Amino acid sequence: MRRRELCAGAAGLAVGLAGCAATQEEFEFESTPATFADEAVTDADYEPQGTEEIVVERTVDAGGIERDVTVINHSAEYTREVTLAGTPRSLVAAVAFSSPSMTIVGREFNPIADESRRELAGRMRDRVADRLDGEGPDGLAAVGERDATVLGAATTVGVFEGTVTLEDGERQLRLLVTRVKDDQDFVVTGAAYPAELADEERPRVEALFGAVEHGDEN
């Protein structure tokens, strides 16, 4: 975490704060990237699609003082092609997402810390949507839970289903998501695949979730 003093108006980060009447602190937090181990990716027959740095700027009220915060998250994304009704389709994707803990004057300001699995599923849906054929998944509904171990921590994986719309009709897509705290970061892992291929695809996802690398593990 890096911190520096500057004029809020000059930084342009806080909407509604004009001029330089007061000096306020700006905090910058950056996560350590999380990925799935190369061997696990290869064994699961996924293809890496690259990593992305996601920068979010916001203003928070901490201790009665408005503070500008820059958050640098990291996302690593993977896909797998499957064949449905004789047609190859990009309908399998997995994401390893890391976001830093933002603790200021003893308070945590990263919303991921307290989000429900349904809210996390919404985040993962947004991450995988551009990697999948068709539109969606929409209308996510919880259909179950599974126990897992990610980065050595016991966690619960939420299982959701939604509808993806393809040119030849709709398919049910299953979305798995979980979150763990590792060092100073929140690591969220998610994966999506056609519900009709669950017996084949779920073990691949479970292998990926069990092979997350982060920080010293990388």
C-alpha positions in Angstrom: 0.0 0.0 0.0 1.4 3.4 -1.0 0.1 6.7 0.5 0.9 10.3 -0.6 -0.4 13.7 0.2 -2.1 15.8 -2.6 -4.8 18.2 -3.3 -8.1 16.5 -3.9 -9.2 18.9 -6.6 -5.9 18.5 -8.5 -6.2 14.7 -8.4 -9.6 14.8 -9.9 -10.6 11.6 -8.1 -13.4 12.9 -5.9 -16.5 14.0 -7.7 -18.0 17.1 -6.1 -14.8 18.3 -4.4 -13.6 21.5 -6.0 -10.4 23.5 -5.7 -7.6 23.0 -3.2 -9.2 24.3 0.0 -8.0 21.4 1.9 -5.2 18.8 1.6 -6.3 15.2 1.9 -4.6 11.9 1.9 -4.6 9.7 -1.2 -4.1 5.9 -0.7 -3.1 3.4 -3.3 -3.6 -0.3 -2.8 -2.5 -3.0 -5.3 -3.1 -6.7 -5.1 -0.7 -9.4 -6.0 -1.9 -11.3 -9.1 -3.5 -14.7 -8.7 -3.3 -17.3 -11.4 -4.0 -21.0 -11.8 -0.9 -23.2 -11.9 0.3 -23.9 -15.5 0.2 -27.6 -15.0 -3.4 -27.6 -13.8 -4.4 -25.4 -16.7 -2.8 -27.8 -19.2 -4.3 -30.9 -17.5 -7.7 -29.3 -17.5 -7.3 -28.4 -21.2 -7.9 -24.7 -20.7 -6.2 -21.9 -22.7 -4.8 -18.8 -20.9 -6.4 -15.6 -22.3 -4.1 -13.2 -20.5 -4.1 -11.0 -17.5 -5.7 -7.6 -16.9 -5.0 -4.8 -14.4 -8.3 -3.3 -13.3 -8.0 0.2 -11.7 -10.8 1.6 -9.6 -10.8 5.1 -8.1 -13.1 6.2 -5.3 -13.5 8.5 -2.3 -14.2 7.1 1.1 -15.0 8.7 4.5 -12.5 7.3 7.0 -12.4 8.7 10.5 -14.4 11.8 9.4 -11.9 12.6 6.6 -12.6 12.1 2.9 -9.7 10.1 1.4 -9.1 9.4 -2.2 -8.4 5.7 -2.9 -6.9 4.0 -6.0 -7.4 0.3 -6.1 -5.4 -1.9 -8.5 -7.0 -5.4 -9.0 -5.7 -8.2 -11.2 -7.6 -10.7 -13.2 -6.3 -13.8 -15.0 -8.7 -15.5 -17.4 -8.9 -18.9 -19.2 -11.2 -20.5 -21.6 -12.0 -24.0 -23.0 -13.8 -24.9 -26.1 -16.5 -27.6 -25.9 -18.7 -29.3 -28.5 -22.5 -29.1 -28.1 -24.8 -30.6 -30.7 -21.9 -31.2 -33.0 -20.8 -27.5 -32.9 -17.6 -26.3 -31.2 -18.4 -23.4 -28.8 -16.6 -21.2 -26.4 -18.8 -21.9 -23.4 -16.3 -22.6 -20.6 -14.3 -20.0 -18.8 -12.4 -19.6 -15.5 -11.1 -16.5 -13.7 -8.6 -16.0 -10.8 -9.2 -12.4 -9.5 -7.3 -10.7 -6.7 -8.3 -7.5 -4.9 -6.3 -5.8 -2.1 -7.6 -5.3 1.4 -8.2 -1.6 1.9 -7.8 -1.0 5.6 -7.7 2.7 6.6 -7.9 3.8 10.3 -8.8 0.2 11.2 -11.8 0.0 8.7 -12.0 -2.3 5.7 -13.3 -0.5 2.6 -13.1 -3.2 0.0 -16.7 -4.4 -0.7 -15.5 -7.8 -1.7 -14.7 -8.5 2.0 -18.4 -8.7 2.9 -20.2 -9.6 -0.4 -22.4 -12.7 -0.5 -21.7 -15.5 -2.8 -24.5 -14.3 -5.0 -22.9 -10.9 -5.3 -19.6 -12.5 -6.0 -21.3 -14.6 -8.7 -22.5 -11.4 -10.3 -18.9 -10.1 -10.4 -17.7 -13.4 -12.0 -20.5 -13.3 -14.5 -19.3 -9.9 -15.6 -15.7 -11.2 -15.9 -16.6 -14.3 -18.0 -19.4 -12.8 -20.2 -17.0 -11.5 -22.8 -15.2 -14.8 -23.0 -18.3 -16.8 -23.8 -20.4 -17.3 -27.0 -23.8 -15.7 -26.9 -25.3 -13.3 -24.4 -25.5 -13.8 -20.7 -25.5 -15.7 -18.4 -28.7 -14.0 -17.1 -31.0 -14.8 -14.3 -28.5 -16.4 -12.0 -30.1 -18.7 -9.4 -28.4 -20.5 -6.5 -28.5 -24.3 -7.1 -26.1 -25.6 -4.5 -22.8 -25.4 -2.5 -19.6 -27.4 -2.4 -16.7 -27.5 0.0 -13.3 -26.7 -1.3 -9.7 -25.8 -0.3 -8.2 -22.8 -2.0 -4.7 -21.5 -1.1 -4.8 -23.8 1.9 -8.0 -22.3 3.3 -11.3 -24.2 3.6 -14.0 -22.4 1.7 -17.5 -22.8 0.3 -18.1 -22.7 -3.4 -21.4 -21.3 -4.5 -23.1 -23.0 -7.5 -25.4 -20.9 -9.6 -27.2 -21.4 -12.9 -28.2 -18.8 -15.5 -29.3 -18.7 -19.1 -26.9 -18.0 -22.0 -28.6 -17.1 -25.3 -27.0 -18.5 -28.5 -28.0 -18.2 -32.1 -29.7 -21.6 -32.0 -31.5 -21.1 -28.7 -30.8 -21.0 -25.0 -28.6 -23.1 -22.8 -28.2 -23.3 -19.0 -24.8 -22.3 -17.8 -23.5 -23.2 -14.4 -21.3 -20.7 -12.5 -19.1 -21.6 -9.6 -17.5 -19.0 -7.3 -15.7 -18.7 -4.0 -13.5 -16.2 -2.1 -10.6 -16.6 0.3 -8.4 -14.1 2.1 -4.7 -14.7 1.4 -2.1 -12.4 3.0 -3.4 -8.9 2.3 -5.6 -9.8 -0.7 -9.0 -11.2 -1.4 -8.8 -13.9 -4.0 -12.0 -14.7 -5.9 -12.1 -17.7 -8.2 -14.9 -18.3 -10.7 -15.7 -20.7 -13.5 -18.6 -21.2 -16.0 -19.6 -24.2 -18.1 -22.8 -25.7 -19.7 -24.9 -27.3 -17.0 -25.4 -30.3 -19.3 -21.7 -31.0 -19.2 -21.4 -30.7 -15.4 -20.2 -34.3 -14.9 -17.2 -33.7 -17.2 -16.5 -30.0 -16.5 -16.9 -29.8 -12.7 -13.8 -32.0 -11.9 -11.7 -29.7 -14.2 -12.9 -26.6 -12.3 -12.3 -28.2 -9.0 -8.7 -29.0 -10.1 -8.2 -25.4 -11.1 -9.6 -24.0 -7.8 -7.2 -26.3 -5.9 -4.2 -25.0 -7.9 -4.4 -21.3 -7.4 -1.1 -19.5 -7.1 -0.8 -16.2 -5.3 2.1 -14.2 -3.8 4.8 -16.6 -2.6 3.0 -19.4 -4.3 3.6 -17.9 -7.7 
